[in-house]
């Protein structure tokens, strides 16, 4: 079956109502993680293998589709807040801890989490790292909230074994109060070998920055997603290639409405268009469905939404609470969030 047909079939069945006689449409099936920590970091490798990263320095890994989760947390990390994880397979992964000063750290494992090496510890009190992304198994970036008026970019060329701060000359000036949101590990995302996007909020305009040279130089564009408050902005972006992107966000406060909480780009992030029918509330995570040119999932504390037209219209397909979502090339989708919640999309 052609890849595009696979993606279309998955989206169509996800959007379909339950069949007569008690059959279920595709749905999130909760997996018992054995813990109550919040997992804002998720890296799905396959239908069987996935990694979770969360509060209290927790890292979990499954190799059997979520039936069993192994606690592979780095020793001595209980005081850290893990918010993003990037896994290359079932053995190699890089995890990011967020926070001011030395609370921002990067750890790497090559043996499935049996041992970890701390490969970066932030020593600048003004820096606060939010998200991490990899172009391939060697080249990756991490981003910090603005330092001296510009977002700071950290780079690795050896799979996360070592890191260096990139020059800031090619980075546009930040707005007053502008920052990234460490809500889902999706405020910094890449597509292909060189393109990367950085999502922002908290300032007058919610913006998306784009680099086509692995973070050396950047352009910046305003999005129509509401901002103007520290709790509002773009929380996550996803690009299925270097051209087609989706941004989601809103206002994370439960008592505040989030109109226009999604937007789309067809030109690599140079321009953004508000979704005609956006998700009904704040969304913190988004991912394209595997092998699909038009379908994607967005998640947040109040539910999961599906688009089948490239992000122009969305409809809610689940009301469970999730912070982040990720899909794999073998057509598996995973989601995770508060109170130890983790689920896999079952068809």
RAZI-V868746 format. One record per residue. N is the residue number from 1. RES is the residue in one small letter. PSI is psi in whole degrees, -180 to 180 (none if undefined). NEAR is the number of other ideal C-beta (glycine too) atoms within 12 Angstrom. Layout:
n=N res=RES psi=PSI near=NEAR
n=N res=RES psi=PSI near=NEAR
//
This chain:
n=1 res=x psi=137 near=11
n=2 res=x psi=149 near=11
n=3 res=x psi=-44 near=18
n=4 res=x psi=-37 near=18
n=5 res=x psi=-38 near=15
n=6 res=x psi=-47 near=24
n=7 res=x psi=-41 near=30
n=8 res=x psi=-41 near=24
n=9 res=x psi=-42 near=24
n=10 res=x psi=-45 near=36
n=11 res=x psi=-41 near=36
n=12 res=x psi=-42 near=21
n=13 res=x psi=-33 near=27
n=14 res=x psi=-38 near=36
n=15 res=x psi=-15 near=29
n=16 res=x psi=149 near=21
n=17 res=x psi=165 near=15
n=18 res=x psi=143 near=15
n=19 res=x psi=153 near=11
n=20 res=x psi=145 near=9
n=21 res=x psi=9 near=6
n=22 res=x psi=0 near=7
n=23 res=x psi=149 near=13
n=24 res=x psi=140 near=19
n=25 res=x psi=166 near=23
n=26 res=x psi=140 near=32
n=27 res=x psi=161 near=26
n=28 res=x psi=127 near=33
n=29 res=x psi=115 near=23
n=30 res=x psi=140 near=23
n=31 res=x psi=142 near=29
n=32 res=x psi=109 near=18
n=33 res=x psi=-14 near=36
n=34 res=x psi=14 near=19
n=35 res=x psi=169 near=26
n=36 res=x psi=15 near=17
n=37 res=x psi=163 near=33
n=38 res=x psi=127 near=33
n=39 res=x psi=95 near=49
n=40 res=x psi=-12 near=48
n=41 res=x psi=130 near=50
n=42 res=x psi=132 near=51
n=43 res=x psi=110 near=43
n=44 res=x psi=124 near=42
n=45 res=x psi=-43 near=31
n=46 res=x psi=-174 near=28
n=47 res=x psi=-28 near=24
n=48 res=x psi=-31 near=22
n=49 res=x psi=129 near=33
n=50 res=x psi=153 near=47
n=51 res=x psi=143 near=48
n=52 res=x psi=145 near=51
n=53 res=x psi=133 near=53
n=54 res=x psi=-160 near=45
n=55 res=x psi=168 near=32
n=56 res=x psi=31 near=24
n=57 res=x psi=31 near=33
n=58 res=x psi=131 near=39
n=59 res=x psi=127 near=46
n=60 res=x psi=154 near=41
n=61 res=x psi=138 near=40
n=62 res=x psi=147 near=38
n=63 res=x psi=5 near=24
n=64 res=x psi=36 near=17
n=65 res=x psi=18 near=25
n=66 res=x psi=1 near=36
n=67 res=x psi=-39 near=17
n=68 res=x psi=141 near=18
n=69 res=x psi=130 near=31
n=70 res=x psi=129 near=25
n=71 res=x psi=111 near=28
n=72 res=x psi=34 near=32
n=73 res=x psi=141 near=35
n=74 res=x psi=137 near=33
n=75 res=x psi=140 near=18
n=76 res=x psi=13 near=14
n=77 res=x psi=10 near=29
n=78 res=x psi=-24 near=18
n=79 res=x psi=-2 near=17
n=80 res=x psi=156 near=35
n=81 res=x psi=103 near=32
n=82 res=x psi=126 near=48
n=83 res=x psi=-9 near=49
n=84 res=x psi=144 near=53
n=85 res=x psi=138 near=52
n=86 res=x psi=118 near=43
n=87 res=x psi=140 near=42
n=88 res=x psi=-25 near=27
n=89 res=x psi=-161 near=24
n=90 res=x psi=-7 near=26
n=91 res=x psi=-33 near=22
n=92 res=x psi=128 near=32
n=93 res=x psi=155 near=47
n=94 res=x psi=130 near=48
n=95 res=x psi=143 near=50
n=96 res=x psi=128 near=54
n=97 res=x psi=139 near=47
n=98 res=x psi=167 near=41
n=99 res=x psi=173 near=26
n=100 res=x psi=145 near=22
n=101 res=x psi=-131 near=19
n=102 res=x psi=-5 near=20
n=103 res=x psi=-26 near=28
n=104 res=x psi=115 near=40
n=105 res=x psi=161 near=39
n=106 res=x psi=134 near=44
n=107 res=x psi=152 near=39
n=108 res=x psi=142 near=36
n=109 res=x psi=148 near=35
n=110 res=x psi=5 near=24
n=111 res=x psi=38 near=16
n=112 res=x psi=18 near=25
n=113 res=x psi=3 near=35
n=114 res=x psi=-37 near=20
n=115 res=x psi=152 near=17
n=116 res=x psi=150 near=32
n=117 res=x psi=128 near=26
n=118 res=x psi=113 near=28
n=119 res=x psi=-10 near=29
n=120 res=x psi=135 near=33
n=121 res=x psi=122 near=23
n=122 res=x psi=132 near=33
n=123 res=x psi=4 near=17
n=124 res=x psi=116 near=22
n=125 res=x psi=-19 near=14
n=126 res=x psi=-11 near=18
n=127 res=x psi=148 near=34
n=128 res=x psi=105 near=33
n=129 res=x psi=141 near=47
n=130 res=x psi=-43 near=47
n=131 res=x psi=161 near=52
n=132 res=x psi=149 near=50
n=133 res=x psi=156 near=43
n=134 res=x psi=139 near=38
n=135 res=x psi=-35 near=30
n=136 res=x psi=-168 near=21
n=137 res=x psi=-6 near=23
n=138 res=x psi=-43 near=19
n=139 res=x psi=125 near=27
n=140 res=x psi=167 near=44
n=141 res=x psi=153 near=47
n=142 res=x psi=154 near=48
n=143 res=x psi=144 near=49
n=144 res=x psi=153 near=44
n=145 res=x psi=161 near=39
n=146 res=x psi=137 near=32
n=147 res=x psi=122 near=28
n=148 res=x psi=40 near=16
n=149 res=x psi=4 near=17
n=150 res=x psi=145 near=29
n=151 res=x psi=141 near=44
n=152 res=x psi=136 near=36
n=153 res=x psi=130 near=41
n=154 res=x psi=139 near=39
n=155 res=x psi=145 near=32
n=156 res=x psi=146 near=33
n=157 res=x psi=6 near=21
n=158 res=x psi=37 near=20
n=159 res=x psi=19 near=28
n=160 res=x psi=7 near=40
n=161 res=x psi=-32 near=22
n=162 res=x psi=156 near=20
n=163 res=x psi=151 near=35
n=164 res=x psi=148 near=19
n=165 res=x psi=129 near=27
n=166 res=x psi=155 near=30
n=167 res=x psi=148 near=17
n=168 res=x psi=1 near=24
n=169 res=x psi=-34 near=13
n=170 res=x psi=8 near=22
n=171 res=x psi=126 near=30
n=172 res=x psi=158 near=25
n=173 res=x psi=143 near=19
n=174 res=x psi=154 near=31
n=175 res=x psi=161 near=27
n=176 res=x psi=125 near=15
n=177 res=x psi=1 near=22
n=178 res=x psi=142 near=38
n=179 res=x psi=171 near=38
n=180 res=x psi=160 near=48
n=181 res=x psi=118 near=47
n=182 res=x psi=60 near=43
n=183 res=x psi=-22 near=43
n=184 res=x psi=3 near=49
n=185 res=x psi=18 near=51
n=186 res=x psi=25 near=51
n=187 res=x psi=-9 near=52
n=188 res=x psi=116 near=50
n=189 res=x psi=154 near=47
n=190 res=x psi=161 near=35
n=191 res=x psi=127 near=30
n=192 res=x psi=-161 near=23
n=193 res=x psi=-11 near=18
n=194 res=x psi=-17 near=21
n=195 res=x psi=136 near=33
n=196 res=x psi=146 near=44
n=197 res=x psi=144 near=47
n=198 res=x psi=125 near=50
n=199 res=x psi=142 near=52
n=200 res=x psi=167 near=46
n=201 res=x psi=-168 near=47
n=202 res=x psi=-5 near=34
n=203 res=x psi=-166 near=30
n=204 res=x psi=-37 near=20
n=205 res=x psi=139 near=28
n=206 res=x psi=123 near=48
n=207 res=x psi=162 near=39
n=208 res=x psi=126 near=50
n=209 res=x psi=146 near=44
n=210 res=x psi=138 near=41
n=211 res=x psi=136 near=36
n=212 res=x psi=10 near=26
n=213 res=x psi=40 near=23
n=214 res=x psi=39 near=29
n=215 res=x psi=5 near=41
n=216 res=x psi=-44 near=18
n=217 res=x psi=149 near=21
n=218 res=x psi=149 near=36
n=219 res=x psi=162 near=24
n=220 res=x psi=143 near=31
n=221 res=x psi=138 near=31
n=222 res=x psi=145 near=31
n=223 res=x psi=163 near=42
n=224 res=x psi=0 near=29
n=225 res=x psi=130 near=45
n=226 res=x psi=143 near=32
n=227 res=x psi=-139 near=36
n=228 res=x psi=14 near=21
n=229 res=x psi=147 near=23
n=230 res=x psi=-20 near=23
n=231 res=x psi=1 near=28
n=232 res=x psi=151 near=34
n=233 res=x psi=-163 near=46
n=234 res=x psi=120 near=57
n=235 res=x psi=-25 near=53
n=236 res=x psi=147 near=57
n=237 res=x psi=156 near=56
n=238 res=x psi=132 near=48
n=239 res=x psi=126 near=38
n=240 res=x psi=-16 near=35
n=241 res=x psi=-168 near=21
n=242 res=x psi=1 near=25
n=243 res=x psi=-47 near=23
n=244 res=x psi=118 near=32
n=245 res=x psi=159 near=43
n=246 res=x psi=137 near=55
n=247 res=x psi=138 near=54
n=248 res=x psi=159 near=55
n=249 res=x psi=-130 near=51
n=250 res=x psi=-143 near=45
n=251 res=x psi=118 near=33
n=252 res=x psi=-11 near=34
n=253 res=x psi=130 near=15
n=254 res=x psi=-26 near=15
n=255 res=x psi=9 near=10
n=256 res=x psi=139 near=18
n=257 res=x psi=156 near=20
n=258 res=x psi=71 near=38
n=259 res=x psi=155 near=22
n=260 res=x psi=47 near=34
n=261 res=x psi=13 near=44
n=262 res=x psi=150 near=52
n=263 res=x psi=161 near=45
n=264 res=x psi=155 near=41
n=265 res=x psi=141 near=38
n=266 res=x psi=8 near=22
n=267 res=x psi=37 near=19
n=268 res=x psi=16 near=29
n=269 res=x psi=6 near=40
n=270 res=x psi=-33 near=21
n=271 res=x psi=153 near=21
n=272 res=x psi=142 near=36
n=273 res=x psi=132 near=26
n=274 res=x psi=140 near=29
n=275 res=x psi=136 near=37
n=276 res=x psi=-41 near=18
n=277 res=x psi=93 near=21
n=278 res=x psi=170 near=37
n=279 res=x psi=152 near=45
n=280 res=x psi=-7 near=25
n=281 res=x psi=177 near=33
n=282 res=x psi=135 near=43
n=283 res=x psi=135 near=54
n=284 res=x psi=-15 near=52
n=285 res=x psi=151 near=53
n=286 res=x psi=146 near=55
n=287 res=x psi=147 near=44
n=288 res=x psi=143 near=39
n=289 res=x psi=145 near=44
n=290 res=x psi=136 near=31
n=291 res=x psi=25 near=26
n=292 res=x psi=141 near=37
n=293 res=x psi=-9 near=26
n=294 res=x psi=-9 near=26
n=295 res=x psi=140 near=43
n=296 res=x psi=161 near=48
n=297 res=x psi=141 near=48
n=298 res=x psi=142 near=53
n=299 res=x psi=157 near=50
n=300 res=x psi=-176 near=45
n=301 res=x psi=-23 near=34
n=302 res=x psi=3 near=28
n=303 res=x psi=180 near=30
n=304 res=x psi=135 near=44
n=305 res=x psi=150 near=42
n=306 res=x psi=136 near=44
n=307 res=x psi=142 near=41
n=308 res=x psi=11 near=30
n=309 res=x psi=37 near=24
n=310 res=x psi=17 near=33
n=311 res=x psi=4 near=44
n=312 res=x psi=-38 near=24
n=313 res=x psi=146 near=24
n=314 res=x psi=149 near=38
n=315 res=x psi=144 near=28
n=316 res=x psi=131 near=25
n=317 res=x psi=-5 near=35
n=318 res=x psi=147 near=34
n=319 res=x psi=10 near=17
n=320 res=x psi=159 near=27
n=321 res=x psi=122 near=31
n=322 res=x psi=150 near=46
n=323 res=x psi=-32 near=49
n=324 res=x psi=161 near=54
n=325 res=x psi=147 near=50
n=326 res=x psi=141 near=48
n=327 res=x psi=161 near=39
n=328 res=x psi=167 near=30
n=329 res=x psi=-21 near=19
n=330 res=x psi=26 near=21
n=331 res=x psi=31 near=32
n=332 res=x psi=142 near=33
n=333 res=x psi=137 near=48
n=334 res=x psi=153 near=50
n=335 res=x psi=152 near=47
n=336 res=x psi=165 near=51
n=337 res=x psi=-143 near=40
n=338 res=x psi=161 near=27
n=339 res=x psi=38 near=21
n=340 res=x psi=12 near=28
n=341 res=x psi=130 near=36
n=342 res=x psi=141 near=48
n=343 res=x psi=156 near=39
n=344 res=x psi=141 near=37
n=345 res=x psi=121 near=42
n=346 res=x psi=138 near=24
n=347 res=x psi=none near=23
//
